[in-house]
């Protein structure tokens, strides 16, 4: 490349060079930056209605009571032997 003797053109060439350098650095920074992950949220609806949930709670409490009774019976029968 020939050296330019015109001061105005030299400043313009320097400005263009600086802009190109800036653009190259900007692209390099964007490539180096971690990619943002897309986050997806789903709207949910309750699968169990309140009535069914109450029934499940009642069934669970009955089951727990029966297990406790069986445990206590076995515990008391073991002592008698």
Helices and strands as residue ranges (DSSP letters): H 7-32, H 50-80
